[in-house]
């Protein structure tokens, strides 16, 4: 019986060490890959200083009104998701697509992620980038909450708030 317990203990220890080695190798691989990706993939727009961190905003188009696209909170890269829309709008209006902190090319932040903080950051990145009001916000999913709060706080610089896109889900046939 003692021999059996000794063999079981040895197997458990070896298995535990093997798991730690694999986890360590995975963590090292992840860190090396992230650094390589940061060098390989450059932001499509520009990074602006907002509260000591860098926030990404992609802008283009021409016109008097700036259409601001607010993505859903699970959208990793709004620049890509909204491209079919802003490419069609570019000849008619200016547009701005931002990556909130922690998404896309923007830095991460330790600040509280409540709606007022996020709305203030959006206002600051629009100002820092030189985007002039009036703004027409287009919100997708929970990004619509940001558009509504922005309108409440900065009513004088909003030209229109369209119906949020989350009210019209796409249905595949």
N, C-alpha and C positions, 0 to 999 in steps of 0.2 A: 504494500500500500504506500509506503514512503517513497518508493521509486516512482510510482505513478504520479504522486503529487509533485515530486521534484521535476519530472518531465513536463507536467502541465505548467508549472511555474516558469520553467525555462522557455516554453513555447509562448506563453503570454508576454514575457519580457521581450523576447525577440520580435514578436508581432508589434508590440508597443513601440519599440525602437524603429522598426521598419516604417510604421505609420508616421512617426516624427520625422524621419528622413524624407519621406515623400512629401509631407506638408512643408518642410523647410525648403525642399527643392522647388516646390510649386510657388512658394512665396518669393523666392529669389527670381524665378522665371518671370513672375508677374511684374516685379519691380523693374527688371531689365527691359521687359516689353513695353511698359508704360513710358520709360525714358526714351526708348527708341521711337515710339509712336509720337511723343511730343516733338521730337526733332523732324519726323517725317511728315506730319500733318499740320499744316499751318492754317490759322483761322481764315475763313473766307471773308470775314468783315474786319472790323478793327476792335481792339481791346481798349476800353476806357476806364479811367480810374473812378471808382465809386466806393467811397468810404474806405480807401486804402487797399482795395482789392480790384482785380481786373474783371470787367464785365464785357462780354462780346455782344456786338450789335452789327448786323449786316444791313446796309441801306443802299438805296438806289432809286431810279425813276426820276420823274420830273413833274412839276406841277405845283399847285398852291396848297394842296391838302396832303398830309402824311398819313398813310394807312399803317397802323401799328398792329402787327400780328402777335397775339398772345396764345401760346401753345398750351396744351394740356400738361399736367404735372408729371406725366410719365414719358413725355417726349424727350428723347435724348438729344436730338439735334433739330430744332425748329427750322433752321435754315433750309434743310433738305425737305422737310415735310411740307412747308409752305411754298416751295419753289414753283409748282404749277400755277399757283395763284399770283404771286408777285411778278412772275415773268410776263403774264398777260396784262397786268396792271401797269407795269413800268412805263409804257409810252404815255400814260394818262395822268398818273399820280406818283408822288414820292411814296416810298414804303420803308418800313423799318421792322426787322425781325430780331428780337433780343433772346439771348440765352440767360435765363435767371441763374443766380449763383448755384453751383453744383451740377449744372447741365452744360452740354455742348463744350464750347471753348472757354466758358467763364470759370473763374476760380471757385473753389469751395469757400464757405464762410462758417464761422462759429456763431454768427448772429441768429437770433430767434427767427424762425421762418413763419411769422404771422402775416396776415394780409396787409397790414399797414406798413410793415417793414419792406415787404416785396414791392408794394405800390410806390413807396418812396424811392426805392432803388431804380424802378422803371423810370420814374420822373427824372432822377439824376442822370441816368445814362442817356435819355433823350436830350437833356440839356447839354451834357458833355459832348455829345456827338454833333451838336449843332442842328438837330431836327427842330424845326419851328412849327408851332401850332398854326392852324387848327389840326387836331388829330382825329382820325376816324379809327376806332379800335375794332378789331375783329378777333373775338375770343373763341377758342376751341376748348371744349370740355371744361375743366376747372380753371382754365385760363380766362373764362368768362367772368369768374368771380373777381379776378384782377381788373378786368375792364370796368366792371360795375363800381368797384371801390375807387378806381382812378377817376371815374366820372363824378363820384360823390365828392372827392377831395379837390379836384381841379376842374370844376364845372365850366369855368370861363375859357378853357383851352380845348374843350371837346366840341367838335362840330356835330358828331352823330355817334350813336351807339347802335349798331345793327343788332338784329335778333341774334343771340348767341348760337354758334354753330352746333352746340350740343342738343338743341331742340330738334334738329333735323339729322338723325343718324342715317348713315349710308346703309342701304339694304341691298344685299347682293341677291340676284335671282338665280 
